[in-house]
Amino acid sequence: MATLLAWKAPGRPQGPLLAAAAVATIVTELPDNGALSGSWMLLYLPYALIVLVMPDGWFGSAGWRRLAFAVVAVPAVFNLLIATSWYVGVNPDDHTVTGAARDVAGVLQVIGVVLVLGFFALLIAAVSSLIPRYRRSDERQRLQLRWMLLAGSSLPLTLLLCWIGYLLSGQPDLVVFGLLVMYVVIPAAVTVALLRPTWFDIDRATVATATTTALTGLMLILIAIASAAGPHILTDSPAVTIVATAVLMLLMIPLYRLLGPAIGRVVYPERERAIRALRLLRCQVDAGTAEPELIETVLRQALRDPGLRVVLHRLSDAHPVTVQGDEVDHELAIDADLDRRAVVVRSRGEEIGAIIGSRQRVKPPARAVAVAAAPVLEAVRLRTELTQALGEIAASRQRILIAGDEERRRLERDLHDGAQQRLVALGMRLRVLQRSGIADADVEVALDQTVAELATAVAELRQLAHGVRPSALDDGLEAALAELARQAPQLVSVEATAGELPDAVCTTAYYVAAEAVANALKHAGATTIRIFANRTENALLVSVSDDGRGGADPAIGVGLAGIRERVLAIGGRFGIRSPIGGGTTISITLPSAPKPVRDRPADTRDRSGRRPGVRAEA
């Protein structure tokens, strides 16, 4: 690892420090008579310095430099103390020493214990120094520091294992496992942090390791208390030792669940902040106080990434769209860097979308964020599909209505220009024949009857054509309403300023007014009927009110229900107020131009089956 770092990251101190760690293992294995028994601290020293210089290769402040000096000074003083005591023949572990030598040995032992505890505190301080540096770093440096927080926790943890071994069995056997982990994990973590920090999601492992380290320290304190209460209980009774260890482990389980989220908020505040924001949004959506489409805004604020995008796959055809249901822009669809910045969101094993970080991000959002976002994104997906379906239904109704109006227009024109004109021409010819004087009296009477019947047929045909579609609509809504009022001029009054409107709007408004007037005259016994029509900037407002008996209900009969469906079909609003004995007022609001229908785009998956806007997940 030292050689690889020296090659890939020249000029950084981490490579030489890894080499120094390898040398330290050799030094600790040298044969000695006890004078080098303090060399075990050298196993920790290079790694503690690596933690202090991460990620930039320098200490950063005077405080960290003083901490580094202390990390170096304590092992030096400790080893000097051990070597001096052996040199002068004072062994702190030799209980046969008496007199002044025993007093000196006691003092040296106390100093040694203080130095060991101080060294342990320095290891904890070195690992803890990663936290303030983490808060001041950019995203890439934070990734590197998370690797070191994960691996560096093994430094104090290994020393704790040594002490636990002494407390449980009187031997430091457990430290072997800690040293093996430390000498594998730290070099690997340093190499990955400096060369490829985005290798995989390190956050959960970091939180788990930090939590385990803290709980191990707590367990050591409890064991120390138990040992102080009964010095020989744990060492003389293996059964008691096993039971005590099992009880402590059971106590650690609920503490782990409580401490883990707290450490996660410190180590990775963005992830915890995003998860809390998504949970709050989900509660608000369930309560009806927020829309699930706010998920993109919520994630941008929580992750502090203004360029973050949320893409979902439509339920019907898996086509990628935004949370608003719009097409994914072309720049995002062809972005070749999505694999680095996007995390797939899955629900019930199905890929439903993706969360895509901005180009400034060096890694995608955490998978835990994607898991928390899945219920909200699924709600957005269902709402988008429902909106699309309702839009298609409304568009279909609108197309049917327009097609019906066009067919009415054609039929009215055919009746007027075809059959009606032929009947009028035939009647005129019969009149000419009657007045030619060549027919006798009986034939003239027959001709009179035939012409009268033709006139009746023409009138009926005219009325039929008017019912299919009033020809007055060709002159606009105002003219059509005025002609409608002429059916009962003493009862019906019109106030209309409509201007030019689309034919579908004019026809709908006319049929609403005609149905309301017919109901007022036939069923309500009205003596006054007012028709009001006014066009605003974006809508046409029409109301028909009468002073009849009221009690009109669109659910009864087909007349009011039909015009209500017609109004809704072109995107309008229908309202009716008809208290019994208080007359009836029908009000509608029609868009001045019905919205065009947007067709569903085709699936744009490439030959590999990948859709733009998401990343392939391993």
C-alpha positions, 0 to 999 in steps of 0.5 A: 500500500505504501508503494502504491501511494508513493506512485499514485499520490507522490508528495503526500506523507501517507505513503511514508507513514504506512512504510513506518507502520511496517517498520514498527511491526518489525521493531516490536518483534525484536528480541529484548530483555524487557527494555523494549517492552514499551515498543507496542505503542509504535504499532499505533503511532504511524496510523495516529499520524495518518489520521491527523494528516488526512486528507490533505497531508498536513495538520491544518492548525496549531492545535492539530500540530500540538496533538501530533506532537503529543502523539509522538512524545508520549510513546517516546517518554514511555519507552524512555521510562521503560528503558531507563527502569530496566537499565538502572535495575528497577522493574515495576513488575518485580514485587520482590523489590524493597526499600527505596527501589520499591518506592521508585518502582511504584512511582514509575508504575504510576507514571507508566499508567498515566502515560498509557491512559494519556496515549489512549486519550490521544488516540481518541482525540486523533480519531475525533479530530476527523469530525471538525475537519469533516464539517469544514470540508467539501464533498470529496474530502468528506468522503475521504474523511469518512473512510478514515473515520471508519478505519481510524476507529480501530486504533482506540478499539484495539487498545480497548481489546487489549485491556478487555483481555487483561480484565477477562483472562489476565492475558492480552490475547484479544489485542491480536484480533484488533491489530490484524484488523487495524493493519489491514483496514487502515492501509486499505482505507487510506489507499481507497480514500486518496485514490478512489473515495467514491468506490462504494457507499461508506456511510453506513459502515462508518456509522456502525463502526463509530457506534460499535467503538463507543459501545465497546468503550462503555462495556469496558467501563462496566467491566472495570467497575465489576472488576473493582467491585470483585477483583477475582470474580471475573478472572476466577470464574469462567461461567461468571465471565461468560454470563456477564459478557452475555448480559452486557451484549444484550444491554448493548442492543437497544443502546446501539439502536439509540446511539446509531442514529445520533452518531449518523446525524453527526457523521453524515448530517445531510443524509439524516436531514434528507430522511427526516425531511422525506418522512415529514413530507410523507406525513404531510401528504398523508394528511393532505397538507402537501403535494408529493410533487414537492419531493424534488424541492425537499431533497434540494433543500435537505441535501443542499444541492440546487441542481438535484433532479428527481426522475420517475418512470411512468406506470403505463410505459416506464417512460422517464418524466419529471415529477411534474409529468413533463418530458426529461430535458435533452441535456439530462437524457444524453448525460453520460455522467449519470452513473456517477451521480444518480441512485435508483429508487425502487418500490416492491422490487420495481425500478420507479425512478432515480435521484440525480445529483448535480454535476458538482457532486462526486457521488450519488445520494445515499441509498438510504435516501432513495429508500426513504423517497420510494413511498413519496415517489410512488405516490407521485408516479400514481398521481401522474398516471391518474392525471394523464388518464383523466386528461386523456378522458377529458380529451376524448370527451372533447374530441367527441363533442367537437366531432358531434358539433361538426356533424351537426353543422354539416347536417344543418348545412345539408338540410338547408342547402339540399332538401329545404331548397328543393322543397321550396323550388317545388312549391314555387313550380306548383304555384306557377303551374296553378296560375298558368290557367290551364288547370280546372277548378278541382286541380287548382284545389289539389294544387292549393293543398299540395303547396300548403303541405309543402309549406308545412314540410319546409317549416318543419324542416327549418325547425329540425335544422335549427334544432340540429344546429342554429344557423344563427351561430354562424353570426356568433353567440350574441346573435344566436342568443338574441334569436333564442330570446325572440321565441318569448320576447315578453319573458326573455331578456339577453345581455351578452358581450361575447365577441369572437369565440371558438365554435365549440365554446359558442355551441356549448354556451348556446345549448346551455342557455337554450336548455335553461330557457326551455326548462323555465318555460315548460316546467318552472312557470317562470315569468322572467328569464334573464340570459347574461354572457360576458367574456373575460380575458381567459373565460366566458361567463354565462348565467341563465336565471328565472323566477320559477318554482325552482327545485331543478336537479341535474341528477333527475332527467337528461337535459341538465345532466347532458349540458353539464357533461358538455360543459365539463367536456371542454374544460368548463365549470358548471353550477346550479342554484335552485331552491324550491320556490326561489327560482333557478340560476344556472352558471357556467364558466367556459375557457375562451380556448379549449386546451389542446391535447398533448399526445403521449410520447413514444418510449425512447429506450435504446437498444440496450433497454436503458432509459435516459435519466437513470443509471444502471444499478449493479 
